[in-house]
Amino acid sequence: MIFRLEHGADISESIIEFCAANKIKSGLVLFIGAVSESTIGYYDQDKKKYKKISVKKPMEIASGIGNISMKDNKPFFHGHISLSDKYGKMTGGHLFSPTRVFACEVAILTGKKALSRQYDDQTGLFLWKFGSRGRLKTVYEK
Ligand code: ZN
């Protein structure tokens, strides 16, 4: 599915609304465009807490990527964004609200099955929940 976000809309809120309206329960999200202001985050792995960074200037969305899964029976969008300024300097991170659209084109490759999240004690994050057959963790176990 391909769509465009409204000028002034919040990226995360708009994508979640679109997924709820279209009953999308899993998927890969790609987006490009420009923002008038943004909020990005860095996850402090020791504190298990996000540090939010407010970028109060127009930036290009050099690359936006994310995924859709379900959390508390609602679509949940996990997005990361790479932004470039008028000198081409980059910044980026985990996408938070408010991040206001100047113009934004979105593509969602929808999954066939719902994907859900559950709290993970080790990271302090809500990670994808897999059954015993789909335990990706086993790949990384020593
Ligand atoms: Zn993230």
Boltz pocket constraint, residues with backbone or C-beta under 6 A from the ligand:
constraints:
  - pocket:
      binder: B
      contacts: [[A, 78], [A, 79], [A, 80], [A, 94], [A, 95]]
      max_distance: 6.0
